[in-house]
């Protein structure tokens, strides 16, 4: 077996109203270098170094073993070096990137027999929902929903997509905690509000009607409830909008705030506004200006 490299993008999900169904791949990546070895091992560099396990409980190895199991192939001994740029528990799809990396690793060493649609189903089973794993695999803007073990996925084709500004606070918001903050029942008017904005959002991005994004990225389903564990969220979203953002939202389960900007100049203004608002609220954090990743996960022989 020759050495190979896997590259998987970060993702922002929900985009406001599209809870557990919408995801957008971003130009921030985790990279895996895989080479033959005498025994299975993993090393984590960059984000998660010293925090993520370096044994078979690591999500990358767990997913790789799952792919090999489904393919009916024994996982060979390999040395895996993960160089991560995606921070963990910040709503940027770090667990999805690890799962996708591992499944592609397992599929590659077992002969590439599973195919991405099967790998997407496996990734959704491991992650629990497809909104981050779909863009991690395929890139771009993905609409994906579960139907039992099946996943229905459609990519939203668009001639161009806006810049994405992300503000990453220094604290984590684990998905389990963020989901626990959600009410078990929501009012009908809130459900109708989100259904309408989700449709508007997909249509606006597909048609390049960016003027509709301010309304289309609003949410009443999950962000208000999560304000209880992230009180600074509404102020950060409003600061991004006031600085000219086309729309702003809590990325995934948080804690990252994401915003659309029409161009790089506007993106810089939004980034500065987010930093200023964070300082006003005595928060740290960093802002990054990212593009949409249109390629998704790649596997390259070295």
LINGI-V7651 format. One record per residue. N is the residue number from 1. RES is the residue in three letters. OMEGA is omega in whole degrees, -180 to 180 (999 if undefined). Layout:
n=(N | N)
res=(RES | RES)
omega=(OMEGA | OMEGA)
//
This chain:
n=(1 | 2 | 3 | 4 | 5 | 6 | 7 | 8 | 9 | 10 | 11 | 12 | 13 | 14 | 15 | 16 | 17 | 18 | 19 | 20 | 21 | 22 | 23 | 24 | 25 | 26 | 27 | 28 | 29 | 30 | 31 | 32 | 33 | 34 | 35 | 36 | 37 | 38 | 39 | 40 | 41 | 42 | 43 | 44 | 45 | 46 | 47 | 48 | 49 | 50 | 51 | 52 | 53 | 54 | 55 | 56 | 57 | 58 | 59 | 60 | 61 | 62 | 63 | 64 | 65 | 66 | 67 | 68 | 69 | 70 | 71 | 72 | 73 | 74 | 75 | 76 | 77 | 78 | 79 | 80 | 81 | 82 | 83 | 84 | 85 | 86 | 87 | 88 | 89 | 90 | 91 | 92 | 93 | 94 | 95 | 96 | 97 | 98 | 99 | 100 | 101 | 102 | 103 | 104 | 105 | 106 | 107 | 108 | 109 | 110 | 111 | 112 | 113 | 114 | 115 | 116 | 117 | 118 | 119 | 120 | 121 | 122 | 123 | 124 | 125 | 126 | 127 | 128 | 129 | 130 | 131 | 132 | 133 | 134 | 135 | 136 | 137 | 138 | 139 | 140 | 141 | 142 | 143 | 144 | 145 | 146 | 147 | 148 | 149 | 150 | 151 | 152 | 153 | 154 | 155 | 156 | 157 | 158 | 159 | 160 | 161 | 162 | 163 | 164 | 165 | 166 | 167 | 168 | 169 | 170 | 171 | 172 | 173 | 174 | 175 | 176 | 177 | 178 | 179 | 180 | 181 | 182 | 183 | 184 | 185 | 186 | 187 | 188 | 189 | 190 | 191 | 192 | 193 | 194 | 195 | 196 | 197 | 198 | 199 | 200 | 201 | 202 | 203 | 204 | 205 | 206 | 207 | 208 | 209 | 210 | 211 | 212 | 213 | 214 | 215 | 216 | 217 | 218 | 219 | 220 | 221 | 222 | 223 | 224 | 225 | 226 | 227 | 228 | 229 | 230 | 231 | 232 | 233 | 234 | 235 | 236 | 237 | 238 | 239 | 240 | 241 | 242 | 243 | 244 | 245 | 246 | 247 | 248 | 249 | 250 | 251 | 252 | 253 | 254 | 255 | 256 | 257 | 258 | 259 | 260 | 261 | 262 | 263 | 264 | 265 | 266 | 267 | 268 | 269 | 270 | 271 | 272 | 273 | 274 | 275 | 276 | 277 | 278 | 279 | 280 | 281 | 282 | 283 | 284 | 285 | 286 | 287 | 288 | 289 | 290 | 291 | 292 | 293 | 294 | 295 | 296 | 297 | 298 | 299 | 300 | 301 | 302)
res=(UNK | UNK | UNK | UNK | UNK | UNK | UNK | UNK | UNK | UNK | UNK | UNK | UNK | UNK | UNK | UNK | UNK | UNK | UNK | UNK | UNK | UNK | UNK | UNK | UNK | UNK | UNK | UNK | UNK | UNK | UNK | UNK | UNK | UNK | UNK | UNK | UNK | UNK | UNK | UNK | UNK | UNK | UNK | UNK | UNK | UNK | UNK | UNK | UNK | UNK | UNK | UNK | UNK | UNK | UNK | UNK | UNK | UNK | UNK | UNK | UNK | UNK | UNK | UNK | UNK | UNK | UNK | UNK | UNK | UNK | UNK | UNK | UNK | UNK | UNK | UNK | UNK | UNK | UNK | UNK | UNK | UNK | UNK | UNK | UNK | UNK | UNK | UNK | UNK | UNK | UNK | UNK | UNK | UNK | UNK | UNK | UNK | UNK | UNK | UNK | UNK | UNK | UNK | UNK | UNK | UNK | UNK | UNK | UNK | UNK | UNK | UNK | UNK | UNK | UNK | UNK | UNK | UNK | UNK | UNK | UNK | UNK | UNK | UNK | UNK | UNK | UNK | UNK | UNK | UNK | UNK | UNK | UNK | UNK | UNK | UNK | UNK | UNK | UNK | UNK | UNK | UNK | UNK | UNK | UNK | UNK | UNK | UNK | UNK | UNK | UNK | UNK | UNK | UNK | UNK | UNK | UNK | UNK | UNK | UNK | UNK | UNK | UNK | UNK | UNK | UNK | UNK | UNK | UNK | UNK | UNK | UNK | UNK | UNK | UNK | UNK | UNK | UNK | UNK | UNK | UNK | UNK | UNK | UNK | UNK | UNK | UNK | UNK | UNK | UNK | UNK | UNK | UNK | UNK | UNK | UNK | UNK | UNK | UNK | UNK | UNK | UNK | UNK | UNK | UNK | UNK | UNK | UNK | UNK | UNK | UNK | UNK | UNK | UNK | UNK | UNK | UNK | UNK | UNK | UNK | UNK | UNK | UNK | UNK | UNK | UNK | UNK | UNK | UNK | UNK | UNK | UNK | UNK | UNK | UNK | UNK | UNK | UNK | UNK | UNK | UNK | UNK | UNK | UNK | UNK | UNK | UNK | UNK | UNK | UNK | UNK | UNK | UNK | UNK | UNK | UNK | UNK | UNK | UNK | UNK | UNK | UNK | UNK | UNK | UNK | UNK | UNK | UNK | UNK | UNK | UNK | UNK | UNK | UNK | UNK | UNK | UNK | UNK | UNK | UNK | UNK | UNK | UNK | UNK | UNK | UNK | UNK | UNK | UNK | UNK | UNK | UNK | UNK | UNK | UNK | UNK | UNK | UNK | UNK | UNK | UNK | UNK)
omega=(177 | 176 | 178 | -178 | 176 | -180 | -176 | -178 | 167 | 177 | 171 | -177 | -178 | -178 | -176 | -170 | -170 | -171 | 177 | -176 | -177 | 177 | -177 | 180 | -175 | -175 | 174 | -165 | 163 | -180 | 175 | 171 | -175 | 179 | 179 | -179 | 178 | 177 | -179 | 178 | 179 | 177 | -180 | 178 | 179 | 180 | 179 | 178 | -179 | -179 | 180 | -179 | 178 | 176 | -175 | 175 | 175 | -177 | 180 | -179 | 179 | 179 | 178 | 178 | 179 | 179 | 178 | 179 | -180 | -180 | -178 | -174 | 178 | 179 | 179 | 176 | 179 | 173 | -177 | 174 | 180 | 175 | -169 | 171 | -178 | 180 | -178 | 176 | 177 | 179 | 180 | 171 | -178 | 180 | 177 | 179 | 178 | -180 | 180 | 178 | -178 | 179 | 177 | 177 | -179 | 179 | -178 | -177 | 179 | 172 | 177 | -174 | -171 | -178 | -172 | 179 | 176 | 179 | 177 | 177 | 179 | 180 | 179 | 176 | -179 | -177 | 179 | 179 | -170 | -168 | 176 | -177 | -180 | 177 | 177 | 177 | -165 | -177 | 176 | 179 | -176 | 169 | -176 | 179 | 178 | 170 | -171 | 177 | 180 | 175 | 175 | -174 | 174 | 175 | 178 | -180 | 180 | 179 | 178 | 177 | -177 | 168 | 177 | 175 | 175 | 172 | -174 | 177 | -179 | -176 | -179 | 169 | -180 | -177 | -179 | 180 | -179 | 178 | -180 | -180 | -175 | 178 | -180 | -179 | 179 | 177 | 179 | -177 | 178 | 177 | 179 | 178 | -177 | 178 | -180 | -179 | 178 | 177 | 179 | -179 | 180 | 180 | -178 | 180 | 179 | -177 | -177 | 180 | -171 | 179 | 180 | -172 | 180 | 178 | -173 | -179 | 178 | -175 | 173 | -172 | -174 | -177 | 178 | 180 | -178 | 174 | 179 | 179 | 177 | -174 | -179 | -173 | -177 | 179 | 179 | 179 | 180 | 179 | 178 | 180 | -179 | 180 | 176 | 177 | 178 | 179 | -179 | -175 | 171 | -177 | -179 | 177 | -180 | 14 | -178 | 169 | -180 | -179 | 173 | 174 | -175 | -178 | -176 | -180 | 178 | 180 | 178 | 179 | 180 | 179 | 179 | -180 | 179 | 178 | -179 | 179 | 178 | 178 | 179 | -180 | 177 | 175 | 167 | 176 | 179 | 176 | 178 | 175 | -173 | 171 | 173 | 176 | -177 | -176 | -173 | -176 | 178 | 175 | -175 | 175 | -180 | 999)
//
